């Protein structure tokens, strides 16, 4: 069951998009920080395209046949291109197959059949690609020709957290619509409505993205993050081997843990050089103890960026974090070498 | 009919409608007019410069019913069908979806049959760089000698990925990026035809933002029309692009110069508060630093009518050339790494903080920079010393030496010339004025390059002045006066007369190689007239062979730049003044001190007394 209501901070963007529905492009690229509701925006737009109410204005009616099919999740003219869609989910048989983090080239090629055949219903055939940067080089290239000149009625909605990582040839074929990150007040008001106790704090953890903050308030990896931050804030007693084992055991995706480390280091450097904390205001005391080492940590920032670049690769999680944590200690001592 | 985006609607249908790419069009038009038709073309260039468009127009030119022409009529059946994308003899293949060898074989199997409707069977293979290796190889034979009725047009953004065997079979045209003027001119044309009101200054902004790609420009224009509600205004476009007003960046730089982190982050926040894009902020910052660097190196090149000229000059005064280079590097790297930061704000602020952390960097500290952060800035320095290419100017100029002492200067002519190029190389940092204060990399290159030896050994009289400045005025040229600094002797080749007899210091300062062992075990007794007399203990005679003596002699000759004789005497008695013996004594003293320090340390003592600890002998090492 899909929900098409906009988040309160999205009304402006939607209104702007709907100002001139006749001019909507066949390929729209929605960009913005993760966790601000891009996906729902994309789904609403898809619903709007597929809505069959002749009197529709700027919102899907929700009662016509098209809307109901979509709501049931089986509209024949609606496709979602997302990573790990393969039907082999019944992964009990062999080693619990990891969800693939990329959109494969076969998925994109299959799309050609969907786009080039005529529609089941009225004519609009909508494809949502989420997230667009999950396409690897091969699939992104295979997408180019389809994206550039699709037959009439085919609509593409691409959603990207980091549009810069997309191929320039993809970006150049789309009209970009940057979605705004809500301001602190409206985001925390929304969070408070949803029963979050300390909205400001969780917003800080996620850099201001409300949905991510909602997730942040109740995610099951919270204990792990607390434990990781707790331990790295006391480098004297940090045992990299044990912590890396803990991270591996928890099965949290490495990119997320690296993200915590990046934010932590950012705060450390920020506090040391400019006296500012962005992500972890609740750990100010710990940060302050280490802040005098800030200049040394700049090298570690680069180290983390390298790690983030490789985060989607099938590396041994434990080894990755052992290396990262040892480097963290070395960096604090000023002995991290290039 | 659904709305078509401008980039599709305005895809040119004839060569005349194309913007730019005259060099390609002219070549093609002449080929079509003279009937000199190649059978395979390769079109390359970045996104949105017209590769696919030109390929389609070529297909029309080849198949137009009016004959092979550079100006397809656009009304005949062939032209209209090609425009509509349903001409049977035009096969447009998406190589990125049909990458495999089987796909290509299937296509090529049909090449032998004559065209159905047109004159030629035209294969447009787009995104050709994605073909697999075997698919490329499967194409080779057909591509080399296709049947007379087959034409291939390949298009790609990435010709590096195309095998050389394919490249050599094609006529390659590389399409240029459009200039901002061309882009905004075309946008002007489009908007007039679409009857959309606009401001010319907005188009100039879009032209720059498109980065040389017409499709980017038209996509942006679409976005701008939607943003402005059917109206293209400069203000709206500026807001849409997140273009950064340079005054914010000057705030950032001024805070950086003042080393004021709080003020710098405040400036960064004001960028954030205005909803400007961090990427374009970093881009603009790099651009600004480039201008500052230009103001430092070639002040004349800075345009007089630059709006922020005074600000740029002020900052150019306040920071050194190396710092500018360093900041520039950091800004460039920061932009690249923006996608890897937790979010864009973090990436941006981290880049600024990195600049701040490295702000008070002196020449010697450059070596301690992290590998990718600032090494590119410091790298020119060692290179300039280790490989000083003799600059032709210095050789051919009749040296009108400015100082009388340097009158007999045949030597410096071939000597290593560290010529500060007009490029913004951080030259000042590399002048080794004081040999004791050399940066770490200096020790690697104290030995002068080989060709110095030749020059040095010939003159009977050593050059007295070891820092010669020759100013060469290139007459009649706009090139500013080139200052050539010749410093072969500065700290590089010490003279024999100055040698004080400190054998060990001498060894430390030169590069000896295989004879080092001999040198360390020898004691210098005299060094008159270029003859070094050494004493070596008989126990070490295996390292005092003729071979090693020759090597030592060569090393010394090279070091002093004149012929040196070495004579080694083997003696029975102990020698106490060899460098090796001295070093061993020093080590022993240090070891004793270290052990002493440990034994007398109150903490260690209390450990020994209270816990029965023992200091394991032989584990104490002096630091």
Interface residues (C-beta under 8 A of the other chain):
Chain A: X16 X17 X19 X20 X22 X23 X24 X25 X26 X27 X33 X108 X109 X112 X138 X141 X142 X143 X144 X145 X146 X148 X149 X152 X153 X162 X164 X165 X168 X169 X171 X172 X173 X174 X175 X176 X177 X180 X207 X209 X259 X262 X263 X266 X269 X270 X273 X274 X275 X276 X278 X279 X294 X295 X298 X299 X301 X302 X305 X308 X309 X338
Chain B: X1 X2 X3 X4 X5 X7 X8 X46 X47 X48 X52 X85 X94 X96 X97 X99 X126 X127 X129 X130 X157 X213 X215 X216 X219 X222 X223 X225 X226 X227 X229 X230 X261 X262 X264 X265 X275 X279 X337 X338 X339 X340 X341 X342 X343 X344 X345 X346 X349 X350 X353 X354 X356 X357 X358 X370 X371 X372 X373
